[in-house]
Amino acid sequence: MSENNTFHPVYYFEDLKAATIRNNRLDREGDEIERLSGRVYRRAKEKHERKLDVEFGSISSADLDYRLSVMAQFSELHTWWGKQGRIIVDISKNTNLANDEFDLAAPELTSEFCPPIFVHFGREHGLALAELPGEFIDGVYVNPTRPQNDDDMPPITLIAVCRRGGKSRATDKIEKLYLNASAMVIGEIQNEELSIDDGEALMVSDPSVTTAFKRAMCVYSEYLANQRELVGTLDTMRSLPPLDEPWDAWSAVVEENAARNLAAGT
């Protein structure tokens, strides 16, 4: 856990697992009580219901079902991020939000190297949430979707996340554990238009979410550009002749690569 209690991807499934274990334990206790009868049943039932009130707090059954549906969507995206390399771009020490006029244009995704990434902001004051005092957008998952054909503009899924309470402890209520695991907003960029699909109600309309999405898109565009430049450099190095070849052979390859890049506009 980071010192400033910001969200980190590694803790998502930890909170989710803790909530699931506690929830399942309560379900088993309830099933065992239903096997009782008479006065023993009534006392056990009352005690169990008081425990449920403590564990679940103010979260309603409908709200819990809603959170579970959002978490299922996020879990799928989080798992996909993990399978594609668990790439984290940490800009928590170099975040400049003085100008929020960031471009929402999606970067070119036709290249083979377009992995999902997690952009970590940390507790940047420009990303403070208005409806949740003291909370910040800690980071954004950027998950590109592969185009179906060359004519499609593939959407990019964005997931802004907020820690909401810090690392789980054994005394945490189920309400808090589910809140930690589902304090997020899921949006999509299609043809430079941002739409919010689902997420934490108090975060959906917060302007900090839009700012975080725009900043994450800029970071992702820069990340892809840097990776493609690196790949291009490696390709050039692989195309060079062995070191024992005369300089004329090297010079010809370098000139040919330069001409090809100029024609391609790179």
NORWO-V726440 format. One record per residue. N is the residue number from 1. RES is the residue in three letters. PHI is phi in degrees with one decimal (none if undefined). PSI is psi as a letter, one per 20 degrees, with the letter a starting at -180 (NA if undefined). BURIAL is 1 if it has 24 or more other ideal C-beta (glycine too) atoms within 12 Angstrom, else 0. Layout:
BEGIN
N&RES&PHI&PSI&BURIAL, N&RES&PHI&PSI&BURIAL
END
This chain:
BEGIN
1&MET&none&p&0, 2&SER&-71.3&q&0, 3&GLU&-64.0&h&0, 4&ASN&-96.1&j&0, 5&ASN&59.3&k&0, 6&THR&-84.2&r&1, 7&PHE&-67.0&q&1, 8&HIS&-140.3&p&1, 9&PRO&-53.5&h&1, 10&VAL&-66.2&h&0, 11&TYR&-90.5&i&1, 12&TYR&-61.0&g&1, 13&PHE&-69.5&h&0, 14&GLU&-64.8&g&0, 15&ASP&-65.1&g&1, 16&LEU&-63.2&g&1, 17&LYS&-64.0&g&0, 18&ALA&-62.4&g&1, 19&ALA&-64.3&g&1, 20&THR&-64.9&g&0, 21&ILE&-61.7&g&0, 22&ARG&-65.9&h&1, 23&ASN&-65.0&g&1, 24&ASN&-64.8&h&0, 25&ARG&-64.0&g&0, 26&LEU&-65.0&h&1, 27&ASP&-61.9&g&0, 28&ARG&-65.2&g&0, 29&GLU&-62.0&g&0, 30&GLY&-63.2&g&0, 31&ASP&-64.1&h&0, 32&GLU&-67.1&h&0, 33&ILE&-65.2&h&0, 34&GLU&-64.7&i&0, 35&ARG&-84.0&i&0, 36&LEU&-83.2&r&0, 37&SER&-152.5&r&0, 38&GLY&66.0&b&0, 39&ARG&-64.8&h&0, 40&VAL&-60.6&g&0, 41&TYR&-63.0&g&0, 42&ARG&-64.2&g&0, 43&ARG&-66.2&g&0, 44&ALA&-64.7&h&0, 45&LYS&-65.1&g&0, 46&GLU&-63.2&g&0, 47&LYS&-63.3&g&0, 48&HIS&-66.4&h&1, 49&GLU&-67.2&h&0, 50&ARG&-64.9&h&0, 51&LYS&-64.7&g&0, 52&LEU&-61.4&h&1, 53&ASP&-60.7&h&0, 54&VAL&-70.8&g&0, 55&GLU&-67.2&g&1, 56&PHE&-92.5&i&1, 57&GLY&58.6&c&0, 58&SER&-92.0&i&0, 59&ILE&-72.0&p&1, 60&SER&-87.3&r&0, 61&SER&-62.7&g&0, 62&ALA&-65.9&h&0, 63&ASP&-67.2&h&0, 64&LEU&-64.2&g&1, 65&ASP&-61.2&h&0, 66&TYR&-64.8&g&0, 67&ARG&-61.6&h&1, 68&LEU&-63.9&h&0, 69&SER&-68.0&g&0, 70&VAL&-65.8&g&1, 71&MET&-64.9&h&1, 72&ALA&-63.6&g&0, 73&GLN&-66.1&g&1, 74&PHE&-66.5&h&1, 75&SER&-59.4&h&1, 76&GLU&-64.0&g&0, 77&LEU&-68.7&g&1, 78&HIS&-64.0&g&1, 79&THR&-65.3&g&0, 80&TRP&-61.4&g&1, 81&TRP&-58.5&g&1, 82&GLY&-64.3&h&0, 83&LYS&-71.1&h&0, 84&GLN&-95.4&j&0, 85&GLY&119.0&i&0, 86&ARG&52.9&l&0, 87&ILE&-79.2&p&1, 88&ILE&-120.2&p&1, 89&VAL&-106.6&o&1, 90&ASP&-95.1&o&0, 91&ILE&-118.7&k&1, 92&SER&-63.9&h&1, 93&LYS&-98.8&j&0, 94&ASN&-144.5&l&0, 95&THR&-95.1&p&1, 96&ASN&-117.6&o&0, 97&LEU&-110.4&k&1, 98&ALA&-62.0&h&0, 99&ASN&-115.9&o&0, 100&ASP&-95.6&j&0, 101&GLU&-86.2&l&0, 102&PHE&-84.5&q&1, 103&ASP&-81.7&p&0, 104&LEU&-97.0&j&1, 105&ALA&-61.7&p&0, 106&ALA&-73.4&p&1, 107&PRO&-69.5&r&1, 108&GLU&-65.7&p&0, 109&LEU&-116.3&k&1, 110&THR&-82.8&i&0, 111&SER&-74.8&r&0, 112&GLU&-70.7&h&0, 113&PHE&-99.4&n&1, 114&CYS&-137.2&m&1, 115&PRO&-78.0&q&1, 116&PRO&-71.6&q&1, 117&ILE&-135.6&r&1, 118&PHE&-113.0&p&1, 119&VAL&-94.5&o&1, 120&HIS&-97.0&p&1, 121&PHE&-95.6&h&1, 122&GLY&79.1&a&1, 123&ARG&-90.2&m&1, 124&GLU&-80.5&p&1, 125&HIS&-64.0&h&0, 126&GLY&-68.9&i&1, 127&LEU&-115.1&k&1, 128&ALA&-68.9&q&1, 129&LEU&-88.9&p&1, 130&ALA&-66.8&h&0, 131&GLU&-86.7&i&0, 132&LEU&-129.2&n&1, 133&PRO&-53.3&p&0, 134&GLY&84.9&i&0, 135&GLU&-108.5&q&1, 136&PHE&-133.3&q&1, 137&ILE&-73.4&o&1, 138&ASP&-79.4&h&1, 139&GLY&-174.4&r&1, 140&VAL&-137.0&p&1, 141&TYR&-81.2&p&1, 142&VAL&-114.7&o&1, 143&ASN&-117.9&o&1, 144&PRO&-76.6&q&1, 145&THR&-107.3&p&0, 146&ARG&-63.6&p&0, 147&PRO&-68.9&q&0, 148&GLN&-76.6&h&0, 149&ASN&-154.4&r&0, 150&ASP&-67.2&h&0, 151&ASP&-85.6&i&0, 152&ASP&-80.4&q&0, 153&MET&-99.8&o&0, 154&PRO&-66.8&p&1, 155&PRO&-73.7&q&1, 156&ILE&-118.9&p&1, 157&THR&-89.3&p&1, 158&LEU&-120.5&p&1, 159&ILE&-130.0&o&1, 160&ALA&-85.1&p&1, 161&VAL&-125.2&q&1, 162&CYS&-136.9&p&1, 163&ARG&-68.0&h&1, 164&ARG&54.6&m&1, 165&GLY&118.1&i&1, 166&GLY&86.8&a&1, 167&LYS&-62.6&q&1, 168&SER&-68.3&q&1, 169&ARG&-125.5&r&0, 170&ALA&-62.3&h&0, 171&THR&-88.6&i&0, 172&ASP&-64.7&q&1, 173&LYS&-78.2&q&1, 174&ILE&-60.2&h&1, 175&GLU&-54.9&g&1, 176&LYS&-69.8&h&1, 177&LEU&-63.6&g&1, 178&TYR&-67.8&h&1, 179&LEU&-64.9&g&1, 180&ASN&-59.9&h&1, 181&ALA&-83.1&i&1, 182&SER&-130.1&j&1, 183&ALA&-79.9&n&1, 184&MET&-154.7&r&1, 185&VAL&-130.0&p&1, 186&ILE&-108.9&p&1, 187&GLY&-129.1&r&1, 188&GLU&-146.5&q&1, 189&ILE&-109.8&p&1, 190&GLN&-136.1&o&0, 191&ASN&53.2&l&0, 192&GLU&66.0&j&0, 193&GLU&-110.6&p&0, 194&LEU&-99.0&p&1, 195&SER&-126.8&q&0, 196&ILE&-98.3&p&1, 197&ASP&-90.9&g&0, 198&ASP&-169.4&r&1, 199&GLY&140.8&a&1, 200&GLU&-59.8&p&1, 201&ALA&-57.9&h&0, 202&LEU&-76.7&i&0, 203&MET&-108.5&h&1, 204&VAL&-56.8&g&1, 205&SER&-98.5&j&0, 206&ASP&-74.5&p&1, 207&PRO&-60.9&h&0, 208&SER&-64.6&h&1, 209&VAL&-64.9&g&1, 210&THR&-62.4&g&1, 211&THR&-60.1&g&1, 212&ALA&-64.2&g&1, 213&PHE&-61.9&g&1, 214&LYS&-63.9&g&1, 215&ARG&-64.3&g&1, 216&ALA&-63.6&h&1, 217&MET&-65.1&h&1, 218&CYS&-63.4&g&1, 219&VAL&-62.0&g&1, 220&TYR&-67.1&g&1, 221&SER&-61.6&g&1, 222&GLU&-64.7&h&0, 223&TYR&-62.1&g&1, 224&LEU&-63.8&g&1, 225&ALA&-61.3&g&0, 226&ASN&-65.8&g&0, 227&GLN&-66.2&h&1, 228&ARG&-68.3&h&1, 229&GLU&-65.7&g&0, 230&LEU&-65.3&g&0, 231&VAL&-62.3&g&0, 232&GLY&-62.5&h&0, 233&THR&-64.2&g&0, 234&LEU&-64.7&h&0, 235&ASP&-62.4&g&0, 236&THR&-64.3&g&0, 237&MET&-63.8&h&0, 238&ARG&-68.1&h&0, 239&SER&-81.7&i&0, 240&LEU&-72.1&q&0, 241&PRO&-68.2&r&0, 242&PRO&-56.5&q&0, 243&LEU&-63.0&h&0, 244&ASP&-85.2&j&0, 245&GLU&-74.9&q&0, 246&PRO&-65.4&r&0, 247&TRP&-61.3&h&0, 248&ASP&-58.1&h&0, 249&ALA&-67.9&g&0, 250&TRP&-62.5&g&0, 251&SER&-59.3&g&0, 252&ALA&-65.0&g&0, 253&VAL&-66.3&g&0, 254&VAL&-61.9&g&0, 255&GLU&-65.2&h&0, 256&GLU&-65.8&g&0, 257&ASN&-64.9&h&0, 258&ALA&-64.1&g&0, 259&ALA&-65.2&h&0, 260&ARG&-65.6&g&0, 261&ASN&-65.4&h&0, 262&LEU&-63.9&g&0, 263&ALA&-66.5&h&0, 264&ALA&-84.3&i&0, 265&GLY&78.9&j&0, 266&THR&-112.9&NA&0
END
